[in-house]
Amino acid sequence: MQNSDVFPEIVRDKDFSFQELQYLTNLCFESSDYLNNFPQVFKKENKEYFFLFRHNGQAVSFCTLYPIRFQLQNIVLNSYCIGSVCTHPHFRKKGFAKRVLLQAENKARENLVDFLFLFSDINPLYTELNYLPAGKTYLTQLHSKVTNPIYLKNLKRLNIEYLKAINKIDLKNTDFFYFNNLSALSEAEKIKIWQFIVFYSPKGESILSYIEFSDILKIKNMQMYLLNFETRLYSVCFINKGDDFQNVIHSIYYKEINFIVILLNKILAKSKDEELIFFPGVHAHYFSELFDFQEIPSLFLKSIHEKKITTQKLQALCLNNDIFISSLQGT
């Protein structure tokens, strides 16, 4: 078959329709519009990195590869994120997901990437395929309609930090902005925000290109909050991200820590009737002194180029936050 790679029982189809892919992913992820969660991934020019497999003509299993790069002090690491791993509910427990993942891994080896990673809870399949756990998601409640001890403690600590911040910063010189249709931002506005994010991103965070950032701004439901000081941008963060992150504050970037504290306080004041979860990403080490976080295993990886960097070394880099996937890019 010219357009297919054949395995026992299942066949890779490289000429599928996005409509069929939408049906499979919506079914697997219980979404009504799954592909629009990741506009930077689901583009026609990326189809070579979509692995859709059929069984007796029916689309049954799928995953994607998406390139992510990291710049360390003396080395560039090239990786693929394996995303959207799914199997039709009627065809699970047949080994299809394993075959799809192995096919994606073969493609990664052909392209000479350094390592593969995926976001997932603990899964025996990934252990079987030699992926190691290498990261956690830290989440905490910042606003709730129902009071509970953790939420009240978080709020009290944030208020204390806010009072410290406004003793150092004149609020009259700050401006708070909220955007809810991000794709409608002007090119100049997008470039300004992207440049700020790149400049103030933590060392070791994955590289974010401007083209990718522009695509990410198309994610449905995502909102952006900015804080200016004396007309210059000093902090930015996002709320919501497709079906994955609902009512979650994420992707925080700031020139000084006081400005993100002020921005968080303003968001809570604006969103007083909403449930809000805080995901600090790579900044968890700082905010762990303020908030009580729930830790959830979220990242698994394996080296493809062991001579350049071993899986164990990658695991250590991730656990120490020496490399970290941007919350905007995470799929």
Sine and cosine of phi, psi and omega as CSV:
sin_phi,cos_phi,sin_psi,cos_psi,sin_omega,cos_omega
0.00,0.00,0.80,-0.61,-0.05,-1.00
-0.93,0.37,-0.59,0.81,-0.13,-0.99
-0.98,-0.21,0.23,0.97,-0.14,-0.99
-0.64,-0.77,0.45,-0.89,0.18,-0.98
-0.93,-0.38,0.84,-0.55,-0.17,-0.99
-0.99,-0.12,0.74,-0.67,0.16,-0.99
-0.83,-0.56,0.31,-0.95,0.12,-0.99
-0.82,0.57,0.79,-0.62,0.10,-0.99
0.98,0.21,-0.53,0.85,-0.03,-1.00
-0.78,-0.63,0.44,-0.90,-0.08,-1.00
-0.75,-0.66,0.74,-0.67,0.07,-1.00
-0.97,0.23,0.72,-0.69,0.04,-1.00
-0.92,-0.40,0.86,-0.51,0.00,-1.00
-0.99,-0.15,0.05,1.00,-0.09,-1.00
-0.81,-0.59,0.66,0.75,-0.01,-1.00
-0.99,0.11,0.23,-0.97,0.05,-1.00
-1.00,-0.10,0.49,-0.87,0.06,-1.00
-0.91,0.41,-0.46,0.89,0.04,-1.00
-0.89,0.45,-0.67,0.74,0.02,-1.00
-0.93,0.36,-0.62,0.78,0.05,-1.00
-0.90,0.43,-0.64,0.77,0.05,-1.00
-0.87,0.50,-0.67,0.74,0.00,-1.00
-0.88,0.47,-0.73,0.68,-0.04,-1.00
-0.90,0.43,-0.73,0.68,-0.05,-1.00
-0.94,0.35,-0.62,0.78,0.06,-1.00
-0.87,0.49,-0.65,0.76,-0.01,-1.00
-0.91,0.41,-0.71,0.70,-0.07,-1.00
-0.95,0.32,-0.62,0.79,-0.09,-1.00
-0.98,-0.20,0.15,0.99,0.04,-1.00
0.79,0.61,0.77,0.64,-0.02,-1.00
-0.86,-0.51,0.31,-0.95,0.10,-0.99
-0.98,-0.22,-0.16,0.99,-0.09,-1.00
-0.35,-0.94,0.80,0.60,-0.19,-0.98
-0.86,0.51,-0.67,0.74,-0.11,-0.99
-0.87,0.50,-0.50,0.87,0.00,-1.00
-0.98,0.21,-0.02,1.00,0.17,-0.98
-0.95,0.32,-0.41,0.91,-0.13,-0.99
-0.69,-0.72,0.91,0.41,-0.04,-1.00
-0.90,0.45,-0.41,0.91,0.03,-1.00
-0.95,0.30,-0.36,0.93,-0.03,-1.00
-1.00,-0.07,-0.77,0.64,-0.17,-0.98
-1.00,0.05,0.96,0.29,0.08,-1.00
-0.85,-0.52,0.53,-0.85,-0.07,-1.00
-0.84,0.54,-0.58,0.82,-0.03,-1.00
-0.93,0.36,-0.20,0.98,0.03,-1.00
-0.99,-0.10,0.11,0.99,-0.16,-0.99
-0.86,0.50,-0.46,0.89,0.03,-1.00
-0.87,0.49,-0.38,0.92,-0.06,-1.00
-0.96,-0.28,0.33,0.95,0.12,-0.99
-0.97,-0.25,0.77,-0.63,-0.07,-1.00
-0.90,-0.45,1.00,-0.02,0.02,-1.00
-0.96,-0.28,0.78,-0.63,-0.05,-1.00
-0.88,-0.48,0.57,-0.82,-0.02,-1.00
-0.91,-0.41,0.48,-0.88,0.14,-0.99
-0.79,-0.61,0.89,-0.45,-0.08,-1.00
0.78,0.62,0.65,0.76,0.07,-1.00
1.00,0.03,-0.23,0.97,-0.06,-1.00
-0.99,-0.12,0.69,-0.72,0.07,-1.00
-0.92,0.38,0.86,-0.52,-0.12,-0.99
-0.83,-0.56,-0.42,0.91,-0.07,-1.00
-0.49,-0.87,0.47,-0.88,-0.18,-0.98
-0.35,-0.94,0.50,-0.87,0.27,-0.96
-0.36,-0.93,0.19,-0.98,0.02,-1.00
-0.82,-0.57,0.35,-0.94,0.25,-0.97
-0.89,-0.45,0.70,-0.72,0.00,-1.00
-0.67,-0.74,0.80,-0.60,-0.10,-0.99
-0.96,0.27,0.71,-0.71,0.09,-1.00
-0.71,-0.70,0.73,-0.69,-0.03,-1.00
-0.88,-0.48,0.49,-0.87,0.01,-1.00
-0.76,-0.65,0.66,-0.76,0.08,-1.00
-0.94,-0.35,0.94,-0.33,0.11,-0.99
-1.00,-0.09,-0.06,-1.00,-0.10,-0.99
-0.84,0.54,-0.69,0.73,-0.08,-1.00
-0.73,-0.69,0.36,0.93,-0.06,-1.00
-0.40,-0.92,0.58,-0.81,0.16,-0.99
-0.97,-0.25,0.76,-0.65,0.05,-1.00
-0.94,-0.34,0.80,-0.60,0.05,-1.00
-0.97,-0.25,0.74,-0.68,-0.05,-1.00
-0.65,-0.76,0.21,-0.98,0.21,-0.98
-0.86,-0.52,0.70,-0.72,0.21,-0.98
-1.00,0.02,0.83,-0.56,0.13,-0.99
-1.00,0.07,0.88,-0.48,-0.08,-1.00
-0.81,-0.59,0.22,-0.98,0.12,-0.99
0.81,0.58,0.61,0.79,0.02,-1.00
-0.94,0.35,0.86,-0.50,-0.05,-1.00
-0.42,-0.91,0.44,-0.90,0.08,-1.00
-0.70,-0.72,0.68,-0.73,0.02,-1.00
-0.78,0.63,0.71,-0.70,-0.05,-1.00
-0.80,0.60,-0.49,0.87,-0.03,-1.00
-0.99,0.16,-0.10,0.99,-0.10,-0.99
-0.80,-0.60,0.42,0.91,0.01,-1.00
-0.99,0.11,0.25,-0.97,0.01,-1.00
0.92,0.40,0.43,0.90,0.02,-1.00
-0.90,-0.45,0.07,1.00,0.00,-1.00
0.99,0.10,0.13,0.99,-0.05,-1.00
-0.91,0.41,-0.68,0.73,-0.03,-1.00
-0.87,0.49,-0.63,0.77,0.01,-1.00
-0.88,0.47,-0.68,0.73,-0.01,-1.00
-0.92,0.40,-0.61,0.79,0.04,-1.00
-0.90,0.43,-0.71,0.71,0.00,-1.00
-0.90,0.44,-0.63,0.78,0.03,-1.00
-0.91,0.41,-0.60,0.80,0.05,-1.00
-0.91,0.41,-0.66,0.75,0.05,-1.00
-0.90,0.44,-0.64,0.77,0.02,-1.00
-0.90,0.44,-0.63,0.78,0.05,-1.00
-0.87,0.50,-0.65,0.76,0.03,-1.00
-0.89,0.45,-0.66,0.75,0.02,-1.00
-0.88,0.47,-0.65,0.76,0.02,-1.00
-0.91,0.42,-0.66,0.75,0.04,-1.00
-0.85,0.53,-0.61,0.79,-0.06,-1.00
-1.00,0.02,0.07,1.00,0.14,-0.99
0.86,0.50,0.61,0.79,0.08,-1.00
-0.97,0.23,0.27,-0.96,-0.07,-1.00
-1.00,0.08,-0.60,0.80,0.00,-1.00
-0.37,-0.93,0.25,-0.97,0.06,-1.00
-0.89,-0.47,0.53,-0.85,0.13,-0.99
-0.55,-0.83,0.32,-0.95,0.07,-1.00
-0.50,-0.87,0.43,-0.90,0.05,-1.00
-0.99,-0.11,0.81,-0.58,-0.05,-1.00
-0.21,-0.98,0.39,-0.92,0.28,-0.96
-0.95,0.32,0.09,-1.00,0.05,-1.00
-0.86,0.51,0.77,-0.64,-0.08,-1.00
-0.62,-0.79,0.84,-0.55,-0.03,-1.00
-0.84,0.55,-0.50,0.87,-0.01,-1.00
-0.89,0.45,-0.67,0.74,-0.03,-1.00
-0.93,0.36,-0.57,0.82,0.09,-1.00
-0.90,0.44,-0.68,0.73,0.02,-1.00
-0.87,0.49,-0.56,0.83,-0.02,-1.00
-1.00,-0.01,0.22,0.98,0.13,-0.99
0.95,0.30,0.45,0.89,0.17,-0.99
-0.99,0.12,0.64,-0.77,0.03,-1.00
-0.95,-0.32,0.60,-0.80,0.09,-1.00
-0.91,0.40,0.70,-0.71,-0.11,-0.99
-0.59,-0.81,0.18,0.98,0.00,-1.00
-0.17,-0.99,0.37,-0.93,0.01,-1.00
-0.77,-0.64,0.44,-0.90,0.16,-0.99
-0.99,-0.13,0.73,-0.68,0.03,-1.00
-0.94,-0.35,0.84,-0.54,-0.04,-1.00
-0.75,-0.67,0.55,-0.83,0.12,-0.99
-0.48,-0.88,0.38,-0.93,-0.02,-1.00
-0.99,0.10,0.85,-0.53,0.06,-1.00
-0.97,-0.25,-0.39,0.92,0.07,-1.00
-0.51,-0.86,0.68,-0.73,-0.04,-1.00
-0.53,-0.85,0.59,-0.81,0.10,-0.99
-0.96,0.28,-0.40,0.91,0.00,-1.00
-0.95,-0.33,0.87,-0.49,-0.03,-1.00
-0.94,0.33,0.63,-0.78,0.09,-1.00
-0.52,-0.85,0.34,-0.94,-0.12,-0.99
-0.84,0.54,-0.66,0.75,-0.04,-1.00
-0.91,0.41,-0.72,0.69,0.00,-1.00
-0.87,0.49,-0.71,0.71,-0.03,-1.00
-0.90,0.43,-0.63,0.78,0.02,-1.00
-0.91,0.40,-0.69,0.72,0.03,-1.00
-0.86,0.50,-0.70,0.71,-0.04,-1.00
-0.90,0.43,-0.66,0.75,0.01,-1.00
-0.88,0.47,-0.71,0.70,-0.02,-1.00
-0.92,0.40,-0.63,0.77,0.03,-1.00
-0.90,0.44,-0.65,0.76,0.02,-1.00
-0.89,0.46,-0.61,0.79,0.04,-1.00
-0.90,0.44,-0.71,0.71,0.02,-1.00
-0.91,0.42,-0.58,0.82,0.02,-1.00
-0.90,0.44,-0.69,0.72,0.02,-1.00
-0.89,0.46,-0.61,0.79,0.07,-1.00
-0.90,0.44,-0.66,0.75,-0.06,-1.00
-0.91,0.41,-0.70,0.72,-0.07,-1.00
-0.97,0.25,-0.20,0.98,0.15,-0.99
-0.96,0.27,-0.34,0.94,-0.02,-1.00
-0.97,-0.23,-0.34,0.94,-0.12,-0.99
-0.80,-0.59,0.75,-0.66,0.03,-1.00
-0.98,0.19,0.93,-0.36,-0.06,-1.00
-0.89,0.46,-0.38,0.92,0.01,-1.00
-0.90,0.44,-0.36,0.93,0.00,-1.00
-1.00,-0.10,0.15,0.99,0.00,-1.00
-0.95,-0.31,0.49,-0.87,0.08,-1.00
-0.74,-0.67,0.71,-0.70,-0.05,-1.00
-0.95,-0.32,0.77,-0.64,-0.02,-1.00
-0.80,-0.60,0.57,-0.82,-0.01,-1.00
-0.74,-0.67,0.74,-0.67,0.01,-1.00
-0.79,-0.62,0.72,-0.70,-0.03,-1.00
-0.84,-0.54,-0.12,0.99,0.14,-0.99
-0.86,-0.52,0.99,0.15,-0.22,-0.98
-0.93,0.36,-0.50,0.87,-0.01,-1.00
-0.94,0.35,-0.26,0.97,0.00,-1.00
-1.00,0.05,-0.06,1.00,0.06,-1.00
-0.88,0.48,0.53,-0.85,0.04,-1.00
-0.94,0.33,0.32,-0.95,0.01,-1.00
-0.87,0.50,-0.64,0.77,-0.01,-1.00
-0.90,0.44,-0.65,0.76,0.02,-1.00
-0.91,0.41,-0.68,0.73,0.01,-1.00
-0.88,0.47,-0.71,0.70,-0.01,-1.00
-0.88,0.47,-0.69,0.73,0.00,-1.00
-0.87,0.50,-0.71,0.70,-0.03,-1.00
-0.94,0.35,-0.68,0.73,0.03,-1.00
-0.87,0.49,-0.70,0.71,0.01,-1.00
-0.87,0.48,-0.64,0.77,0.04,-1.00
-0.89,0.45,-0.72,0.70,-0.01,-1.00
-0.88,0.48,-0.72,0.70,-0.02,-1.00
-0.90,0.43,-0.67,0.74,-0.06,-1.00
-0.92,0.38,-0.61,0.79,-0.08,-1.00
-0.97,-0.25,0.18,0.98,0.08,-1.00
-0.94,0.35,0.60,-0.80,-0.02,-1.00
-0.88,0.47,0.53,-0.85,0.04,-1.00
-0.86,0.51,0.75,-0.67,-0.01,-1.00
0.99,-0.11,-0.18,0.98,0.04,-1.00
-0.95,0.31,0.52,-0.85,-0.03,-1.00
-0.85,0.53,0.53,-0.85,-0.05,-1.00
-0.96,0.27,0.76,-0.65,-0.02,-1.00
-0.91,-0.41,0.92,-0.38,0.03,-1.00
-0.98,0.18,0.32,-0.95,0.01,-1.00
-0.92,0.39,-0.64,0.77,0.02,-1.00
-0.87,0.50,-0.69,0.72,0.01,-1.00
-0.90,0.44,-0.69,0.72,0.01,-1.00
-0.86,0.51,-0.69,0.73,0.02,-1.00
-0.88,0.48,-0.64,0.77,0.05,-1.00
-0.92,0.40,-0.67,0.74,-0.03,-1.00
-0.88,0.48,-0.54,0.84,0.01,-1.00
-0.90,0.43,-0.21,0.98,0.03,-1.00
-1.00,0.09,-0.10,1.00,-0.02,-1.00
-0.85,0.53,0.73,-0.69,-0.07,-1.00
-0.91,0.42,0.58,-0.81,0.11,-0.99
0.96,0.29,-0.09,1.00,-0.10,-1.00
-0.97,0.25,0.67,-0.75,0.02,-1.00
-0.86,-0.50,0.41,-0.91,0.00,-1.00
-0.76,-0.65,0.64,-0.77,0.01,-1.00
-0.83,-0.56,0.71,-0.71,-0.02,-1.00
-0.80,-0.60,0.51,-0.86,0.15,-0.99
-0.80,-0.60,0.85,-0.52,0.08,-1.00
-0.98,-0.18,0.52,-0.86,0.12,-0.99
-0.77,-0.64,0.86,-0.51,-0.08,-1.00
0.78,0.62,0.73,0.69,0.08,-1.00
0.95,0.32,0.04,1.00,0.01,-1.00
-0.94,-0.34,0.58,-0.81,-0.04,-1.00
-0.93,0.37,0.77,-0.64,-0.01,-1.00
-0.83,-0.56,-0.36,0.93,0.07,-1.00
-0.36,-0.93,0.48,-0.88,-0.01,-1.00
-0.54,-0.84,0.56,-0.83,0.16,-0.99
-0.43,-0.90,0.15,-0.99,-0.08,-1.00
-0.79,-0.61,0.45,-0.89,0.10,-0.99
-0.78,-0.62,0.65,-0.76,-0.02,-1.00
0.94,0.33,0.44,-0.90,0.04,-1.00
-0.26,-0.97,1.00,0.08,-0.02,-1.00
0.87,0.49,-0.56,-0.83,0.01,-1.00
-0.99,0.15,-0.30,0.95,-0.12,-0.99
-0.96,0.29,-0.81,0.58,-0.07,-1.00
-0.94,-0.34,0.99,-0.11,0.07,-1.00
-0.97,-0.24,0.79,-0.61,-0.03,-1.00
0.86,0.52,0.62,0.78,0.02,-1.00
-0.89,-0.46,0.80,-0.59,0.14,-0.99
-0.99,0.12,0.83,-0.56,-0.10,-1.00
-0.55,-0.84,0.11,-0.99,0.10,-0.99
0.81,0.59,0.90,0.44,-0.02,-1.00
-1.00,-0.07,0.69,-0.72,0.05,-1.00
-0.67,-0.75,0.64,-0.77,-0.09,-1.00
-0.42,-0.91,0.47,-0.88,0.05,-1.00
-0.98,0.17,-0.63,0.78,0.07,-1.00
-0.64,-0.76,0.55,-0.84,-0.11,-0.99
-0.87,0.50,-0.55,0.84,-0.01,-1.00
-0.87,0.50,-0.52,0.86,-0.07,-1.00
-0.97,0.24,-0.51,0.86,0.08,-1.00
-0.97,0.25,-0.52,0.85,0.08,-1.00
-0.89,0.45,-0.70,0.72,0.04,-1.00
-0.90,0.43,-0.67,0.74,0.01,-1.00
-0.89,0.46,-0.69,0.72,0.03,-1.00
-0.87,0.49,-0.66,0.75,0.01,-1.00
-0.89,0.46,-0.66,0.75,0.01,-1.00
-0.93,0.38,-0.60,0.80,0.05,-1.00
-0.90,0.45,-0.68,0.73,0.01,-1.00
-0.90,0.45,-0.63,0.78,0.02,-1.00
-0.91,0.42,-0.62,0.78,0.00,-1.00
-0.96,0.28,-0.54,0.84,-0.13,-0.99
-0.95,-0.30,0.63,0.78,-0.16,-0.99
-0.91,0.42,-0.31,0.95,0.01,-1.00
-0.99,-0.17,0.12,0.99,-0.08,-1.00
-0.93,-0.37,0.48,-0.87,0.20,-0.98
-0.97,0.24,0.73,-0.69,-0.01,-1.00
-0.71,-0.70,0.79,-0.61,0.09,-1.00
-0.96,-0.27,0.60,-0.80,0.01,-1.00
-0.94,-0.33,0.82,-0.58,0.06,-1.00
-0.88,-0.47,0.98,-0.18,-0.12,-0.99
-0.98,0.20,-0.19,0.98,-0.02,-1.00
0.88,0.48,-0.73,-0.69,-0.08,-1.00
-0.91,0.41,-0.27,0.96,-0.01,-1.00
-1.00,0.06,0.17,0.99,-0.04,-1.00
-0.84,0.55,-0.55,0.83,-0.04,-1.00
-0.87,0.48,-0.59,0.81,0.03,-1.00
-0.97,0.25,-0.76,0.65,-0.10,-0.99
-0.96,0.29,-0.23,0.97,0.05,-1.00
-0.90,0.43,-0.35,0.94,0.07,-1.00
-0.98,0.21,-0.31,0.95,-0.01,-1.00
-0.98,-0.20,-0.66,0.75,-0.19,-0.98
-0.87,-0.50,0.42,-0.91,0.13,-0.99
-1.00,-0.05,0.90,-0.44,-0.08,-1.00
-0.97,-0.23,0.53,-0.85,0.23,-0.97
-1.00,-0.05,0.75,-0.67,-0.02,-1.00
-0.97,-0.23,0.78,-0.63,-0.02,-1.00
-0.79,-0.61,0.81,-0.59,0.09,-1.00
-0.84,0.55,0.72,-0.69,-0.12,-0.99
-0.63,-0.78,-0.26,0.96,-0.13,-0.99
-0.75,-0.67,0.73,-0.68,0.06,-1.00
-0.77,-0.64,0.59,-0.80,-0.06,-1.00
-0.54,-0.84,0.26,-0.97,0.13,-0.99
-0.46,-0.89,0.58,-0.82,0.05,-1.00
-0.98,0.21,0.62,-0.79,0.14,-0.99
-0.97,-0.23,-0.35,0.94,-0.06,-1.00
-0.82,-0.57,0.96,0.27,-0.12,-0.99
-0.88,0.47,-0.47,0.88,-0.01,-1.00
-0.94,0.34,-0.48,0.88,0.03,-1.00
-0.99,0.11,-0.72,0.69,0.01,-1.00
-0.40,-0.92,0.76,-0.65,-0.06,-1.00
-0.99,0.14,0.32,-0.95,0.07,-1.00
-0.87,0.50,-0.65,0.76,-0.01,-1.00
-0.91,0.42,-0.61,0.79,0.04,-1.00
-0.92,0.39,-0.67,0.74,0.06,-1.00
-0.87,0.49,-0.69,0.73,0.02,-1.00
-0.85,0.52,-0.70,0.71,0.00,-1.00
-0.90,0.43,-0.66,0.75,0.03,-1.00
-0.87,0.49,-0.68,0.73,0.00,-1.00
-0.93,0.37,-0.71,0.71,-0.04,-1.00
-0.90,0.43,-0.47,0.88,0.03,-1.00
-1.00,-0.05,0.08,1.00,-0.04,-1.00
0.87,0.48,0.45,0.89,0.10,-0.99
-0.98,0.20,-0.42,0.91,0.29,-0.96
-0.76,-0.65,0.59,-0.81,-0.11,-0.99
-0.46,-0.89,0.68,-0.73,0.01,-1.00
-1.00,0.08,0.81,-0.58,0.04,-1.00
-0.80,0.60,0.66,-0.75,0.04,-1.00
-0.90,0.44,-0.45,0.89,0.06,-1.00
-0.93,0.37,-0.60,0.80,-0.05,-1.00
-1.00,0.09,-0.44,0.90,-0.11,-0.99
-0.81,0.59,0.75,-0.66,-0.02,-1.00
-0.86,-0.51,0.00,0.00,0.00,0.00
